[in-house]
Amino acid sequence: MQAIEVAEPGGPEVLRPVQREQPVPGAGEILIKTTAIGVNRADLLQRQGHYPPPPGASPLLGLECSGTVAALGPDGSGWQAGDPCVALLAGGAYAEYVVAPAGQVVRPPEGVDLVTAGGLIEVAATVLANLDLVGLRAGERFLVHGGAGGIGSFAIQYAKAVGAEVIATAGSPEKLDYCRSVGADHALSYRDDWPAAVESITGGAGLDVILDNMGASYLEDHVRLLGTGGRLVVIGLQGGRKGTLDLGRLLAKRGQVHATSLRPRPVEEKAAICARVAERVWPTITDGRIRPAPQTTFPLAEAAAAHRLLESGDNLGKVLLLPQS
Ligand SMILES: NC(=O)c1ccc[n+]([C@@H]2O[C@H](COP(=O)([O-])OP(=O)(O)OC[C@H]3O[C@@H](n4cnc5c(N)ncnc54)[C@H](OP(=O)(O)O)[C@@H]3O)[C@@H](O)[C@H]2O)c1
């Protein structure tokens, strides 16, 4: 099969098309013939050598895909060869075939084509797991950064479906328009004084929940902007990993700070999250409450170009690789 290998840690040019043996599904695993492969920010970090795969995971990049069931491992049941599916993976998706634990494979949302489906489960699982963790409720004030990105555009729509008031940030006027078009009540440029703008929107009551992709560089502002009982959940470290946490401010507000990562969780936890995504998120996509982000597609062999686009920050929505083109 064709796969994309990281020749050595480095820039997009280190991504090379190679021929590899097709993987063989073990007990409780499913072999998937990939249709579309989601490109995620974590893939850029892994390519640079900063985000090694968890023990036992494929060394190939790729945390999600859509496709069709090609074969079942021993004791596999519930699937037939040819069934359409999507998978959440710890790695290995940048290939024509990938093996996934059966619990991390679900049917695509009804009414969604298989290419679009390839970029849904990583963001859906991340947003659902984290907003469940901090218990986002109807009527609460919610802030998400990068509202036109993969996670951000999904988080805006999911929070609106929950009934929250949504503030999103983005880096350009077009992306701010996109945030509004998918339901953000307020769209703020992160290049301006967004903390002051948040303060004037919340009128001193503060934010209830923040889904944070930045980490250290926004930590002090985030803790200051939380309201009483507010919850900050850090899922990305684009602004660094070490910051100053004002515990006095946090305890006065009875606030919470969480930090989570989806990829290294045990298979059973990921399986439980995938089941919740299929049960609670897929119907909101099928009925149109959540619209999949726009996609930019590249042939699998052009993975380097896909990484360049994601790295440039110029893309809107999801970037996908297509093995069959
Ligand atoms: N912990 C987990 O389990 C987990 C799982 C998946 C993703 N993540 C993390 O979630 C984040 C988003 O992932 P993604 O797949 O959605 O990537 P993405 O589409 O590349 O989004 C990155 C976002 O960061 C925004 N951004 C850049 N500079 C910013 C700044 N100074 N202030 C605020 N926002 C800024 C960008 O906004 P513009 O495009 O408007 O510039 C963009 O929307 C990444 O950090 C990723 O590592 C974590």
The ligand as an SDF file (V2000), in Angstrom:
LIG
                    3D

 48 52  0  0  0  0  0  0  0  0999 V2000
   -5.8450   18.0470   23.6550 N   0  0  0  0  0  0  0  0  0  0  0  0
   -6.4250   17.3880   22.6820 C   0  0  0  0  0  0  0  0  0  0  0  0
   -6.8780   16.2610   22.8520 O   0  0  0  0  0  0  0  0  0  0  0  0
   -6.5280   18.0260   21.3280 C   0  0  0  0  0  0  0  0  0  0  0  0
   -7.1820   17.3620   20.2730 C   0  0  0  0  0  0  0  0  0  0  0  0
   -7.3000   18.0250   19.0370 C   0  0  0  0  0  0  0  0  0  0  0  0
   -6.7600   19.3100   18.9030 C   0  0  0  0  0  0  0  0  0  0  0  0
   -6.1150   19.8870   19.9420 N   0  0  0  0  0  0  0  0  0  0  0  0
   -5.5350   21.2430   19.8450 C   0  0  0  0  0  0  0  0  0  0  0  0
   -6.5600   22.1520   19.5550 O   0  0  0  0  0  0  0  0  0  0  0  0
   -6.0230   23.2440   18.8150 C   0  0  0  0  0  0  0  0  0  0  0  0
   -6.8510   23.4710   17.5650 C   0  0  0  0  0  0  0  0  0  0  0  0
   -6.7090   22.3270   16.7250 O   0  0  0  0  0  0  0  0  0  0  0  0
   -7.2550   22.3440   15.2320 P   0  0  0  0  0  0  0  0  0  0  0  0
   -7.1580   20.9650   14.7150 O   0  0  0  0  0  0  0  0  0  0  0  0
   -8.5480   23.0580   15.1940 O   0  0  0  0  0  0  0  0  0  0  0  0
   -6.1280   23.1970   14.4940 O   0  0  0  0  0  0  0  0  0  0  0  0
   -6.2900   24.4000   13.4670 P   0  0  0  0  0  0  0  0  0  0  0  0
   -7.4840   24.1890   12.6070 O   0  0  0  0  0  0  0  0  0  0  0  0
   -4.9540   24.5840   12.8570 O   0  0  0  0  0  0  0  0  0  0  0  0
   -6.5920   25.5840   14.4730 O   0  0  0  0  0  0  0  0  0  0  0  0
   -5.5970   26.3100   15.1520 C   0  0  0  0  0  0  0  0  0  0  0  0
   -6.2640   27.5940   15.5480 C   0  0  0  0  0  0  0  0  0  0  0  0
   -5.4070   28.4060   16.3600 O   0  0  0  0  0  0  0  0  0  0  0  0
   -5.8350   29.7240   16.1480 C   0  0  0  0  0  0  0  0  0  0  0  0
   -4.8490   30.6820   16.6100 N   0  0  0  0  0  0  0  0  0  0  0  0
   -3.6140   30.9340   16.0650 C   0  0  0  0  0  0  0  0  0  0  0  0
   -2.9910   31.9220   16.7740 N   0  0  0  0  0  0  0  0  0  0  0  0
   -3.8570   32.2910   17.7530 C   0  0  0  0  0  0  0  0  0  0  0  0
   -3.7990   33.2690   18.7880 C   0  0  0  0  0  0  0  0  0  0  0  0
   -2.7280   34.0650   18.9710 N   0  0  0  0  0  0  0  0  0  0  0  0
   -4.8600   33.3880   19.6120 N   0  0  0  0  0  0  0  0  0  0  0  0
   -5.9540   32.5930   19.4530 C   0  0  0  0  0  0  0  0  0  0  0  0
   -6.0620   31.6510   18.5010 N   0  0  0  0  0  0  0  0  0  0  0  0
   -5.0200   31.5110   17.6560 C   0  0  0  0  0  0  0  0  0  0  0  0
   -6.0360   29.7980   14.6580 C   0  0  0  0  0  0  0  0  0  0  0  0
   -6.9120   30.8430   14.3370 O   0  0  0  0  0  0  0  0  0  0  0  0
   -6.8740   31.5690   12.8500 P   0  0  0  0  0  0  0  0  0  0  0  0
   -6.9550   30.4460   11.8540 O   0  0  0  0  0  0  0  0  0  0  0  0
   -8.0560   32.4420   12.8690 O   0  0  0  0  0  0  0  0  0  0  0  0
   -5.5580   32.2740   12.7810 O   0  0  0  0  0  0  0  0  0  0  0  0
   -6.6500   28.4210   14.3430 C   0  0  0  0  0  0  0  0  0  0  0  0
   -8.0470   28.4600   14.2880 O   0  0  0  0  0  0  0  0  0  0  0  0
   -4.5730   22.8960   18.5170 C   0  0  0  0  0  0  0  0  0  0  0  0
   -3.7580   23.5480   19.4480 O   0  0  0  0  0  0  0  0  0  0  0  0
   -4.5320   21.3930   18.7090 C   0  0  0  0  0  0  0  0  0  0  0  0
   -3.2520   20.9430   19.0650 O   0  0  0  0  0  0  0  0  0  0  0  0
   -5.9970   19.2750   21.1380 C   0  0  0  0  0  0  0  0  0  0  0  0
  1  2  1  0
  2  3  2  0
  2  4  1  0
  4  5  1  0
  4 48  2  0
  5  6  2  0
  6  7  1  0
  7  8  2  0
  8  9  1  0
  8 48  1  0
  9 10  1  0
  9 46  1  0
 10 11  1  0
 11 12  1  0
 11 44  1  0
 12 13  1  0
 13 14  1  0
 14 15  2  0
 14 16  1  0
 14 17  1  0
 17 18  1  0
 18 19  2  0
 18 20  1  0
 18 21  1  0
 21 22  1  0
 22 23  1  0
 23 24  1  0
 23 42  1  0
 24 25  1  0
 25 26  1  0
 25 36  1  0
 26 27  1  0
 26 35  1  0
 27 28  2  0
 28 29  1  0
 29 30  1  0
 29 35  2  0
 30 31  1  0
 30 32  2  0
 32 33  1  0
 33 34  2  0
 34 35  1  0
 36 37  1  0
 36 42  1  0
 37 38  1  0
 38 39  2  0
 38 40  1  0
 38 41  1  0
 42 43  1  0
 44 45  1  0
 44 46  1  0
 46 47  1  0
M  CHG  2   8   1  16  -1
M  END
$$$$
